[in-house]
Amino acid sequence: MKKLSYNESKKLLPFLSSEKEFNLFIIGDIENTDPNADYMEIFVDGELEQPKGVLMRYYRFFVIYSPDEMDFKSAAKIIRDFGQAMVLSGKTSCIDKISPYLKDMTKEESKMHFAVLKEPNLDNCNLPVRRASVEDARGLLDLLNSIEEFHVTDEESFNESLKKGTTRRYVIEKDGKIVSTAASTAETSDLAMIIGVATLKEYRNQGLASCVVSKLCSDLLSEGKTPCLFYDNPKAGKIYQRLGFREIGTWKMLRFD
């Protein structure tokens, strides 16, 4: 596999756009990341004009994509040699093919539903929802790290994304603290990934998550961007389906630490 320069990586966009929803992270990071950033690397298997597959590193997170077959063994070696990988994610078909080469270092494997907002039926919410600023970083991290289903958030990438605006985070406050949040990341010209939907346990079942997600999705749609998201919780799935999200496939993650 060959490491690409930033300008070379942009030539992958037509290939990646054939399944643009599944390649949202890679496309978004190619479009939005500083060309001189040392926290992103793109590797390609095959010729640039006819690639077989792509592997991206963003900080300690890896994403892989191939429509069929690629050199999964070499891709696994790149992840191993990096030495600090936290997560590898991708279409279920890709993860199933690379996972045997990473079995000894994999701590957890999870599978999620991948959905796209196809039939918007968003809530009209009267609660004050605002966009988070850098000053909210500590409160947001405390909230996210308090959620049992979530893994501990990498603070470096979290703070940088908030500072640079590559991740937009919306919040609802009550009793002087952030109690519910949702974010979008990897935004492209026409898509955005919804992540980090969370509500403090004592404030659940009040419609806060639906409210903050609806506001975020409404703003994205007004900019011509279709929201996508993952979920594995059936209760959350029912909420997203009610809001108009429809499943298009599945996504897997391998967690290494």
Backbone hydrogen bonds, N-H to C=O, Kabsch-Sander energy under -0.5 kcal/mol:
donor,donor_aa,acceptor,acceptor_aa,energy
2,K,44,V,-2.6
4,L,42,I,-3.0
9,S,5,S,-2.4
10,K,6,Y,-1.3
11,K,7,N,-0.5
11,K,8,E,-1.4
12,L,9,S,-1.8
13,L,10,K,-1.3
16,L,12,L,-2.6
17,S,13,L,-2.2
18,S,15,F,-1.0
19,E,16,L,-1.3
20,K,17,S,-1.1
23,N,19,E,-1.3
24,L,21,E,-1.3
27,I,23,N,-3.0
28,G,24,L,-2.8
29,D,25,F,-2.2
30,I,26,I,-2.3
31,E,27,I,-2.5
32,N,28,G,-2.1
33,T,29,D,-2.1
37,A,34,D,-2.3
41,E,57,R,-2.1
43,F,55,L,-3.1
44,V,2,K,-2.7
45,D,53,G,-2.5
46,G,44,V,-0.5
47,E,50,Q,-0.7
52,K,45,D,-3.6
53,G,45,D,-1.2
54,V,65,Y,-2.8
55,L,43,F,-2.4
56,M,63,V,-2.8
57,R,41,E,-2.9
58,Y,61,F,-3.3
59,Y,39,Y,-3.7
61,F,58,Y,-2.3
62,F,87,V,-3.0
63,V,56,M,-2.2
64,I,89,S,-2.1
65,Y,54,V,-2.4
72,F,70,M,-2.0
75,A,71,D,-1.9
76,A,72,F,-2.3
77,K,73,K,-1.6
78,I,74,S,-1.9
79,I,75,A,-1.8
80,R,76,A,-2.4
81,D,77,K,-3.1
82,F,78,I,-1.5
83,G,79,I,-1.0
83,G,80,R,-0.7
86,M,60,R,-3.2
87,V,60,R,-1.2
88,L,254,L,-2.4
89,S,62,F,-2.1
90,G,252,K,-1.8
91,K,64,I,-0.5
92,T,250,T,-1.3
94,C,91,K,-0.7
95,I,91,K,-2.3
96,D,92,T,-2.4
97,K,93,S,-0.8
97,K,94,C,-0.6
98,I,94,C,-1.6
99,S,95,I,-2.4
101,Y,98,I,-1.6
102,L,99,S,-1.5
103,K,100,P,-0.5
105,M,102,L,-1.1
106,T,102,L,-0.9
106,T,103,K,-0.6
107,K,105,M,-0.5
107,K,255,R,-3.0
108,E,255,R,-1.5
110,S,253,M,-2.3
112,M,251,W,-3.2
113,H,231,Y,-3.0
114,F,249,G,-2.8
115,A,113,H,-0.5
115,A,229,L,-3.0
116,V,246,R,-2.5
117,L,227,P,-2.6
118,K,116,V,-1.3
118,K,244,G,-1.5
119,E,244,G,-2.3
121,N,243,L,-2.8
125,C,123,D,-0.9
129,V,127,L,-0.7
130,R,171,V,-2.1
132,A,169,R,-4.1
136,D,133,S,-1.9
137,A,134,V,-1.8
140,L,136,D,-2.6
141,L,137,A,-2.7
142,D,138,R,-2.4
143,L,139,G,-1.9
144,L,140,L,-3.0
145,N,141,L,-2.7
146,S,142,D,-0.7
146,S,143,L,-1.0
147,I,143,L,-0.5
147,I,144,L,-1.1
148,E,146,S,-0.6
150,F,147,I,-1.2
155,E,153,T,-0.7
158,F,154,D,-2.0
159,N,155,E,-2.9
160,E,156,E,-2.1
161,S,157,S,-2.2
162,L,158,F,-1.8
163,K,159,N,-2.4
164,K,160,E,-2.7
165,G,161,S,-1.0
166,T,161,S,-0.7
167,T,161,S,-1.7
168,R,184,S,-2.0
169,R,167,T,-0.6
170,Y,182,A,-3.1
171,V,130,R,-2.9
172,I,180,S,-2.2
173,E,128,P,-0.5
174,K,177,K,-2.4
177,K,174,K,-1.6
179,V,172,I,-2.7
180,S,172,I,-1.4
181,T,198,A,-2.6
182,A,170,Y,-1.7
183,A,195,I,-2.4
184,S,168,R,-2.3
185,T,193,M,-2.4
188,T,191,L,-2.7
192,A,226,T,-1.7
193,M,185,T,-2.4
194,I,192,A,-0.5
194,I,228,C,-3.6
195,I,183,A,-2.8
198,A,181,T,-2.4
198,A,196,G,-0.7
200,L,179,V,-2.6
203,Y,200,L,-2.1
204,R,201,K,-1.4
211,C,207,G,-1.9
212,V,208,L,-2.7
213,V,209,A,-2.5
214,S,210,S,-2.3
215,K,211,C,-2.2
216,L,212,V,-2.1
217,C,213,V,-2.9
218,S,214,S,-2.6
219,D,215,K,-2.1
220,L,216,L,-2.2
221,L,217,C,-2.9
222,S,218,S,-1.9
223,E,219,D,-0.7
223,E,220,L,-1.0
224,G,221,L,-1.8
225,K,220,L,-2.6
226,T,190,D,-2.6
228,C,192,A,-2.4
229,L,115,A,-2.4
230,F,194,I,-0.5
231,Y,113,H,-1.7
237,G,233,N,-2.7
238,K,234,P,-1.9
239,I,235,K,-1.4
240,Y,236,A,-2.6
241,Q,237,G,-2.5
242,R,238,K,-2.1
243,L,239,I,-1.8
244,G,240,Y,-0.7
244,G,241,Q,-0.9
245,F,240,Y,-2.7
246,R,116,V,-2.7
248,I,114,F,-3.1
249,G,114,F,-1.1
251,W,112,M,-2.4
252,K,90,G,-2.8
253,M,110,S,-2.4
254,L,88,L,-3.2
255,R,108,E,-3.0
255,R,253,M,-0.5
256,F,86,M,-3.2
257,D,86,M,-0.8
